[in-house]
Amino acid sequence: MQACRTLVVAAASRHGGTCEIADRLASTLSSGLPMGWNVVRADLSNLRAFDDADAVVLGSAIYFGHWMHSAARAIKYLKDAPLFDLWLFSTGPISEVDSENAQVISADALVATGQAVEHKVFGGRLDTSHLNWVERVAVNAVHALPGDHRDWDQVDEWARHIAGQLLVVPDRAAS
Ligand SMILES: Cc1cc2nc3c(=O)[nH]c(=O)nc-3n(C[C@H](O)[C@H](O)[C@H](O)COP(=O)(O)O)c2cc1C
C-alpha cells in the first residue's frame, strides 16, 4: 500500500480574502486527490506544519507590491527544507490598468528562485470600508478597483491542475 503523502495549503491574508481562496484550494484539492493524499490547511503561525509536507501550496495577498511578512517568512523556512513541490499564488491585482498590475507582479521575485513549480495570480477583494486613510491613499495610487475580483472557477481550475500534476509526481519517499 502507498504511504500517505501530505499536501499543505497555507496563505497570508490581512482582510480574509486570500484565506478564503486557500480554503477553497484545499477543499477542491481534497476532493481531487485520491486516497493516500492528506490535505492540510495550515496556519502560517506554525511553520512546523510544513515539516512533513510532500507538496506545498503557499499564497499571500500583495500589499504595496510585496508578499505579506508571514508568507515571506514561510518561503524562507521552506528554502531550507528538503526538496518538495511548491506552488505559489498571490492575490491583489485589482488595478484597471494591466501594465500596472504586471509591474507589481513582476516586482515579486519569488518565482525567480526556481524552487516553485508555478506562480498563479488571482484577483483579490478590496472593501474600502475596512481601510484606514493611509490604505485608502495607497489603493488610489495603484488605481485599485473596489469590489470582489476573485474568480472561483479560476481557483477551482488551478486546484484541479495542481492535483493533476501531483498525480504524476513520483513519491520521493518511495524512491
Ligand atoms: C493598502 C493596500 C495596498 C495594496 N497594495 C496592492 C499592491 O501593491 N498590488 C496589488 O495588486 N494589490 C494591492 N492591494 C490589493 C490587495 O492585495 C487585495 O485587496 C487582496 O485581495 C487583499 O487580500 P486579503 O483580503 O487576504 O488581505 C492593496 C490593498 C490595500 C488595502
The ligand as an SDF file (V2000), in Angstrom:
LIG
                    3D

 31 33  0  0  0  0  0  0  0  0999 V2000
   -3.2470   49.2650    1.4940 C   0  0  0  0  0  0  0  0  0  0  0  0
   -3.3610   48.3040    0.3500 C   0  0  0  0  0  0  0  0  0  0  0  0
   -2.2970   48.1440   -0.5190 C   0  0  0  0  0  0  0  0  0  0  0  0
   -2.4150   47.2580   -1.5980 C   0  0  0  0  0  0  0  0  0  0  0  0
   -1.3660   47.1260   -2.4490 N   0  0  0  0  0  0  0  0  0  0  0  0
   -1.5120   46.3480   -3.5310 C   0  0  0  0  0  0  0  0  0  0  0  0
   -0.4590   46.2500   -4.4790 C   0  0  0  0  0  0  0  0  0  0  0  0
    0.5990   46.8230   -4.3480 O   0  0  0  0  0  0  0  0  0  0  0  0
   -0.6800   45.4670   -5.5560 N   0  0  0  0  0  0  0  0  0  0  0  0
   -1.8510   44.8130   -5.7620 C   0  0  0  0  0  0  0  0  0  0  0  0
   -2.0020   44.1480   -6.7720 O   0  0  0  0  0  0  0  0  0  0  0  0
   -2.8520   44.8470   -4.8520 N   0  0  0  0  0  0  0  0  0  0  0  0
   -2.7020   45.6130   -3.7580 C   0  0  0  0  0  0  0  0  0  0  0  0
   -3.7090   45.6770   -2.8470 N   0  0  0  0  0  0  0  0  0  0  0  0
   -4.9000   44.8350   -3.0110 C   0  0  0  0  0  0  0  0  0  0  0  0
   -4.8980   43.6130   -2.0900 C   0  0  0  0  0  0  0  0  0  0  0  0
   -3.8100   42.7910   -2.3570 O   0  0  0  0  0  0  0  0  0  0  0  0
   -6.2040   42.8540   -2.3210 C   0  0  0  0  0  0  0  0  0  0  0  0
   -7.2620   43.6450   -1.8710 O   0  0  0  0  0  0  0  0  0  0  0  0
   -6.1970   41.4920   -1.6320 C   0  0  0  0  0  0  0  0  0  0  0  0
   -7.2340   40.6980   -2.1680 O   0  0  0  0  0  0  0  0  0  0  0  0
   -6.3570   41.5930   -0.1410 C   0  0  0  0  0  0  0  0  0  0  0  0
   -6.2930   40.3060    0.3890 O   0  0  0  0  0  0  0  0  0  0  0  0
   -6.7280   39.9550    1.8730 P   0  0  0  0  0  0  0  0  0  0  0  0
   -8.2090   40.1880    1.9600 O   0  0  0  0  0  0  0  0  0  0  0  0
   -6.3960   38.4970    2.0050 O   0  0  0  0  0  0  0  0  0  0  0  0
   -5.9290   40.8030    2.8090 O   0  0  0  0  0  0  0  0  0  0  0  0
   -3.6050   46.5330   -1.7880 C   0  0  0  0  0  0  0  0  0  0  0  0
   -4.6720   46.6860   -0.8850 C   0  0  0  0  0  0  0  0  0  0  0  0
   -4.5510   47.5650    0.1680 C   0  0  0  0  0  0  0  0  0  0  0  0
   -5.7230   47.7160    1.1220 C   0  0  0  0  0  0  0  0  0  0  0  0
  1  2  1  0
  2  3  1  0
  2 30  2  0
  3  4  2  0
  4  5  1  0
  4 28  1  0
  5  6  2  0
  6  7  1  0
  6 13  1  0
  7  8  2  0
  7  9  1  0
  9 10  1  0
 10 11  2  0
 10 12  1  0
 12 13  2  0
 13 14  1  0
 14 15  1  0
 14 28  1  0
 15 16  1  0
 16 17  1  0
 16 18  1  0
 18 19  1  0
 18 20  1  0
 20 21  1  0
 20 22  1  0
 22 23  1  0
 23 24  1  0
 24 25  2  0
 24 26  1  0
 24 27  1  0
 28 29  2  0
 29 30  1  0
 30 31  1  0
M  END
$$$$
